[in-house]
Amino acid sequence: MTDVAVDARQTKRPIRAVTPWDRLKANHNWLSAWFMLPTAAFLILFLAYPLALGVWLSFTDARVGRAGIFVGLENYEWLWDDSVFWLSVFNTLLYTFVASTFKFAIGLYLALLLNQHMPFKAIIRAIVLIPFIVPTVLSAIAFWWIFDSQFSIVSWTLKKAGLISTNIDFLGDFWNARWSVIFANVWRGVPFVAITLLAGLQTVSPTLYEAATIDGASRWQMFRHVTYPLLTPIIAVVMTFSVLFTFTDFQLIWVLTRGGPVNATHLMATLGYQRAIGGGYLGEGAAIATAMIPFLLGVILISWFGLQRRRWQQGESND
Amino acid sequence: MTDTLAEKAGMPSAHAIADHSEGMSYLQTLPRRLVTVYLPLSIILLVLLFPFYWMALTAIKPDNQLLDMERVNPFWTTAPTLKHFYNLLFQTNYPLWLWNTMFVAVSATIISIIASVFAAYAIVRLRYRGARWVGGAIFLAYLVPPSILFIPLSTVVFQYGLFDSPFALILTYPTILIPFSTWLLMGYFKTIPFELEECALIDGASRWQILIKIVLPLAVPGLISAFIFCFTLCWNEFIYALTFLSTTAHKTVPVAIVNEFVDGDIYRWGSLMAGALAGSLPLVILYAFFVEHYVSAMTGAVKE
């Protein structure tokens, strides 16, 4: 269609004939190649190539400043017998599962609350998103101070209220440290879940609720049989993102505990950093990072099939 | 015009939010709403905002009140001071770190936006062979986290001779930003009527002219959304900056604060908090001006 238009224009000009250059300019594939060039260059040089290089490095004994030689599965065999690695896998799964569950529950609840009609609605919604705007590291520093072993404001308040007698050692105790970092992660993740789900809630037509009310539905029934089914697709997408980013989290742990106490909060990402950059064992660090790929692929596949099903539900063409 | 485009794209604009939310809330009595809506909402808001209050309060507390919780109520301060900010600005490299962060964030964002405008336009409108596959591949690229890339990337950065230079970040950040903004802009370009471009083609415009004179002006809200969201992502990025930079003077704010403000075991809490606060302010101010664009960027990328 567009090609025809271009040709028509050019044949009307008596001065010169259609040159090969003109044809080339109107050729979609040739033109697209130039349009895609910058993006392709960046993504191949700094994303696809490093991704492949990372897998390759995991099969070598590379160190910082020394190219490695191929050692087969040695790094993975080493990790298989490494209890710290398995502890980090356990921590990562626990962290992802617990934090994502709470993010989903609180985020959905907050979205439902924000969807109500109330004064200063716009301002409240804007405020909710602030924890998501502020860089993670900077808010994590605030949490570091809140979780301080001696001068924690939480300990102080609880002591004044007479609930505890000694300070809580938030980041020094195994499970306290785990719950503390999970809390900080949930705190940062809830606004994202809430605001995206709120956008989904706003597309639900109010007439459905009116009809349900006339039919005598209770508030729970309205949520269960109207809101929830209509919201399922967006929940699936939001939670995929949330799970992916929680699983690969690094910043929060690095600032709050650096993996301690005694590796109790090491995630796979932080352990990989410690081994590869801190310790200089690039190959071993790359093996830890590569071990994350199957988990990520699993989540992405679930998301992919979820999206397909959603298209089918909405009767969209596969555009 | 731009507003209607945004609505067509399914982005919640201010009007859409205001329209149908009155709903049936009049059916509920005020006491009931107090318990079911306002009370839980205030608790959640309190928890979400408390760390910022605490950050700001710590930043203006004098040192002796910071560690003394017995004589002074820690929730308030009687002698606010700007000493911590003064130290931050005149006795550390903080202004330099702030400049580094700004420079890296703005450059990487501009590069990414330009690259993704071309890519998104080609995928949506030139519809070359395999365009849909490329779109899918770019979406997958969005899902590749920096945490599995930083180790091989550090060797790549070293090979290219970029180690410890801001260009290491300017060139690697686009791998995070381009997939996101391409996906967002694809959504925007799809809402621009095809007929406009056909008209322009008939009038003799080249593809370049169409992009510059027709598509981009209509996609301004999308460009703003992409820009501020990319800028925020850059500012937030940590692991690449931590790995690729080693000289103190080259660091970005998040890395510098974590690494440089800790002297042995004595944490300079006041300066730390002042630094964290000053590092967050540019983003919060930007956010305050562009709330709607921000929300549409966030939801737009998820919805596609």
Chai-1 contact restraints between the chains, C-beta under 6 A:
chainA,res_idxA,chainB,res_idxB,connection_type,confidence,min_distance_angstrom,max_distance_angstrom,comment,restraint_id
A,T2,B,L201,contact,1.0,0.0,6.0,A-B,restraint_1
A,A5,B,L201,contact,1.0,0.0,6.0,A-B,restraint_2
A,A5,B,I202,contact,1.0,0.0,6.0,A-B,restraint_3
A,R9,B,G204,contact,1.0,0.0,6.0,A-B,restraint_4
A,H28,B,L126,contact,1.0,0.0,6.0,A-B,restraint_5
A,H28,B,Y128,contact,1.0,0.0,6.0,A-B,restraint_6
A,N29,B,Y128,contact,1.0,0.0,6.0,A-B,restraint_7
A,N29,B,R129,contact,1.0,0.0,6.0,A-B,restraint_8
A,L31,B,R207,contact,1.0,0.0,6.0,A-B,restraint_9
A,S32,B,A122,contact,1.0,0.0,6.0,A-B,restraint_10
A,S32,B,L126,contact,1.0,0.0,6.0,A-B,restraint_11
A,S32,B,Y128,contact,1.0,0.0,6.0,A-B,restraint_12
A,F35,B,F118,contact,1.0,0.0,6.0,A-B,restraint_13
A,F35,B,A122,contact,1.0,0.0,6.0,A-B,restraint_14
A,M36,B,A119,contact,1.0,0.0,6.0,A-B,restraint_15
A,M36,B,A122,contact,1.0,0.0,6.0,A-B,restraint_16
A,P38,B,A115,contact,1.0,0.0,6.0,A-B,restraint_17
A,T39,B,A115,contact,1.0,0.0,6.0,A-B,restraint_18
A,T39,B,A119,contact,1.0,0.0,6.0,A-B,restraint_19
A,T39,B,I178,contact,1.0,0.0,6.0,A-B,restraint_20
A,F42,B,P174,contact,1.0,0.0,6.0,A-B,restraint_21
A,F42,B,I178,contact,1.0,0.0,6.0,A-B,restraint_22
A,L43,B,A141,contact,1.0,0.0,6.0,A-B,restraint_23
A,F46,B,T172,contact,1.0,0.0,6.0,A-B,restraint_24
A,F46,B,T175,contact,1.0,0.0,6.0,A-B,restraint_25
A,L47,B,A141,contact,1.0,0.0,6.0,A-B,restraint_26
A,L47,B,T175,contact,1.0,0.0,6.0,A-B,restraint_27
A,P50,B,L149,contact,1.0,0.0,6.0,A-B,restraint_28
A,P50,B,P152,contact,1.0,0.0,6.0,A-B,restraint_29
A,P50,B,L153,contact,1.0,0.0,6.0,A-B,restraint_30
A,P50,B,V156,contact,1.0,0.0,6.0,A-B,restraint_31
A,L53,B,P152,contact,1.0,0.0,6.0,A-B,restraint_32
A,G54,B,P152,contact,1.0,0.0,6.0,A-B,restraint_33
A,L57,B,P152,contact,1.0,0.0,6.0,A-B,restraint_34
A,L110,B,I44,contact,1.0,0.0,6.0,A-B,restraint_35
A,L113,B,V37,contact,1.0,0.0,6.0,A-B,restraint_36
A,L113,B,L41,contact,1.0,0.0,6.0,A-B,restraint_37
A,Q116,B,V37,contact,1.0,0.0,6.0,A-B,restraint_38
A,H117,B,S21,contact,1.0,0.0,6.0,A-B,restraint_39
A,H117,B,E22,contact,1.0,0.0,6.0,A-B,restraint_40
A,H117,B,S25,contact,1.0,0.0,6.0,A-B,restraint_41
A,A126,B,V291,contact,1.0,0.0,6.0,A-B,restraint_42
A,P131,B,L48,contact,1.0,0.0,6.0,A-B,restraint_43
A,I133,B,L283,contact,1.0,0.0,6.0,A-B,restraint_44
A,I133,B,Y287,contact,1.0,0.0,6.0,A-B,restraint_45
A,V134,B,S280,contact,1.0,0.0,6.0,A-B,restraint_46
A,P135,B,W235,contact,1.0,0.0,6.0,A-B,restraint_47
A,P135,B,N236,contact,1.0,0.0,6.0,A-B,restraint_48
A,P135,B,P254,contact,1.0,0.0,6.0,A-B,restraint_49
A,T136,B,N236,contact,1.0,0.0,6.0,A-B,restraint_50
A,V137,B,F238,contact,1.0,0.0,6.0,A-B,restraint_51
A,V137,B,P254,contact,1.0,0.0,6.0,A-B,restraint_52
A,L138,B,A276,contact,1.0,0.0,6.0,A-B,restraint_53
A,L138,B,G279,contact,1.0,0.0,6.0,A-B,restraint_54
A,L138,B,S280,contact,1.0,0.0,6.0,A-B,restraint_55
A,S139,B,P51,contact,1.0,0.0,6.0,A-B,restraint_56
A,I141,B,L272,contact,1.0,0.0,6.0,A-B,restraint_57
A,I141,B,A276,contact,1.0,0.0,6.0,A-B,restraint_58
A,A142,B,P51,contact,1.0,0.0,6.0,A-B,restraint_59
A,A142,B,W54,contact,1.0,0.0,6.0,A-B,restraint_60
A,A142,B,M55,contact,1.0,0.0,6.0,A-B,restraint_61
A,W145,B,W269,contact,1.0,0.0,6.0,A-B,restraint_62
A,I153,B,P74,contact,1.0,0.0,6.0,A-B,restraint_63
A,W156,B,M69,contact,1.0,0.0,6.0,A-B,restraint_64
A,W156,B,P74,contact,1.0,0.0,6.0,A-B,restraint_65
A,T196,B,T299,contact,1.0,0.0,6.0,A-B,restraint_66
A,T196,B,V302,contact,1.0,0.0,6.0,A-B,restraint_67
A,A199,B,P12,contact,1.0,0.0,6.0,A-B,restraint_68
A,A199,B,T299,contact,1.0,0.0,6.0,A-B,restraint_69
A,Q202,B,P12,contact,1.0,0.0,6.0,A-B,restraint_70
A,P206,B,H20,contact,1.0,0.0,6.0,A-B,restraint_71
A,P206,B,G23,contact,1.0,0.0,6.0,A-B,restraint_72
A,V237,B,V302,contact,1.0,0.0,6.0,A-B,restraint_73
A,V238,B,V302,contact,1.0,0.0,6.0,A-B,restraint_74
A,T248,B,P145,contact,1.0,0.0,6.0,A-B,restraint_75
A,T248,B,S147,contact,1.0,0.0,6.0,A-B,restraint_76
A,F250,B,S147,contact,1.0,0.0,6.0,A-B,restraint_77
A,F250,B,I239,contact,1.0,0.0,6.0,A-B,restraint_78
A,Q251,B,F238,contact,1.0,0.0,6.0,A-B,restraint_79
A,V255,B,V258,contact,1.0,0.0,6.0,A-B,restraint_80
A,A269,B,S147,contact,1.0,0.0,6.0,A-B,restraint_81
A,A276,B,I151,contact,1.0,0.0,6.0,A-B,restraint_82
A,I277,B,T243,contact,1.0,0.0,6.0,A-B,restraint_83
A,G285,B,I151,contact,1.0,0.0,6.0,A-B,restraint_84
A,A286,B,I151,contact,1.0,0.0,6.0,A-B,restraint_85
A,A289,B,I148,contact,1.0,0.0,6.0,A-B,restraint_86
A,A289,B,I151,contact,1.0,0.0,6.0,A-B,restraint_87
A,M292,B,I148,contact,1.0,0.0,6.0,A-B,restraint_88
A,I300,B,L143,contact,1.0,0.0,6.0,A-B,restraint_89
